[in-house]
Amino acid sequence: MDFTEIESAQVVAKSFEAADDPRLRELLQGLVQHLHAYVRELRPSTAEWERAIAFLTATGQACTDTRQEFILLSDVLGVSMLVETINGADAHPGTTASTVLGPFHMTGSPRRELGDSIDDAGAGPLCVVEGRVVDTDGRPVPGATLDVWQADQHGFYDVQQPDLQPAGNGRGLFTADAEGRFRFRTATPSHYPIPTDGPVGELLLATGRHPYRPAHIHFLVDAPGHERLTTHVFVADSAYIDADAVFAVKQSLVREFVTVDDPEVAAAHGVAAPFTLARFDIVLARS
Amino acid sequence: MDFTEIESAQVVAKSFEAADDPRLRELLQGLVQHLHAYVRELRPSTAEWERAIAFLTATGQACTDTRQEFILLSDVLGVSMLVETINGADAHPGTTASTVLGPFHMTGSPRRELGDSIDDAGAGPLCVVEGRVVDTDGRPVPGATLDVWQADQHGFYDVQQPDLQPAGNGRGLFTADAEGRFRFRTATPSHYPIPTDGPVGELLLATGRHPYRPAHIHFLVDAPGHERLTTHVFVADSAYIDADAVFAVKQSLVREFVTVDDPEVAAAHGVAAPFTLARFDIVLARS
């Protein structure tokens, strides 16, 4: 029998019936149902389908060891944030909210000591970030690992500017102390545009969307016996705090980055005034 | 307000509200609705989402000038065939049915004279294909252009075997005569597997799906004042004629490829017996 519009999804879904892995089968059969429903509803022309194929191909080909354009696409379509929402804080009440990983996480952040600066260029406005990792009962999580990364004060990650920034600039792998405390110095982050020189940038331009993200610092927190947490801390008065291009802001992750002029407070933090101080405590779920 | 599972699709769709092009806005807002519905229903874990990102990235990176892995993915998910069905014969009653373009169409098939062979290697079992291009009133379409391409008798396209096959082998660009007639010689096509050495092949393997397509010859037919037709002629007794890996078989496109032993019939076709003869008439829609 011929392939028809009415039965297409059923016929193709059936072709996956013999898959050994039930979860893979479920994910693919569901994908077929939703993809075919999209085509039936929106009725793309052959030229529009060819344009979509060319766009997806270009997105894959824009990916390198230091750039993940498909994650960026998932981000601007809100899919990353939806997956995070389903798997993150909603699943673990009372913990710090999760948000997107983003396309610029690198495995192998440089290991640093508590209190060290991640601003290897040393040119940014001085900021101290400190906090404590605890569980949902408020008990400290000693030895928690915090992988942190951020764009510099001009809005670029190290991997975007290999000729201008030292590798590992704006990144650090820290281990919380016996009380679960952590602290590091950095350059106060800036809002910045996501990369606009690839297919995702073309998509935003073609649809009149701005590419900006509010200022933030990424955290990936791991501790034995606890669920991994992927999140950001956002700068409260940043531009675009209400219009993140990747929909990642959660109110509970926004913190005041306070300017401190008092030399005694500065000395207590091991820096000179003036500087910016932010506190971000982290609550992990036990696994 | 925080991004929530309930409102995610609405929030992201709204971000495309300012797009100047109303069709682009419609296609993207619809995509967001269906993608988010898929995520809400199937609830992929973060690891599953990462696997999907890696798969799509690898699919884009497997594409080259002579290989289009994203079309192949669209093909095995039945999306190509659904788009063709919506835009092809269903939209133009009384015409030859359309089917998928496939990943191996090359612009620039070698121009050949009517009656020429497209089997430049000259090693395949001899086949003559002939037919007539007419409109829906049965009037000939003189000067119609027929771009034809096929795998060789071992199941490989020229671009898959650049060291074994001359470029343009199995391809030809023909112009129908004043009566709309065309004819060419070729190697009788074989059933064959779609390429299994890339991400799409891994997907088929992981889900227990076979990669085979029944034997066929591709046609892309153009004529001034007529709608372009993308189709195949299928060999009636081919293996996999009822189980095409890309769902492209339509009963109206299946033809007997008849073995002819009669020397006089062979002489009338300008070849020696025995040979295989197939007739495929093509009906175009006027535009």
Interface residues (C-beta under 8 A of the other chain):
Chain A: M1 D2 F3 T4 E5 S8 A9 V11 V12 S15 F16 A18 A19 D20 D21 L24 R25 E26 L27 L28 G30 L31 V32 H34 L35 H36 A37 Y38 V39 R40 E41 L42 R43 P44 S45 T46 E48 W49 I53 L56 T57 A58 T59 G60 Q61 C63 Q68 F70 I71 S74 L77 G78 V79 S80 M81 L82 V83 E84 T85 I86 N87 D90 A97 L203 A206 T207 G208 R209 T230 F247 A248 V249 K250 Q251 S252
Chain B: M1 D2 F3 T4 E5 S8 A9 V11 V12 S15 F16 A18 A19 D20 D21 R23 L24 R25 E26 L27 L28 G30 L31 V32 H34 L35 H36 A37 Y38 V39 R40 E41 L42 R43 P44 S45 T46 E48 W49 I53 L56 T57 A58 T59 G60 Q61 C63 Q68 F70 I71 S74 L77 G78 V79 S80 M81 L82 V83 E84 T85 I86 N87 D90 A97 L203 A206 T207 G208 R209 T230 F247 A248 V249 K250 Q251 S252
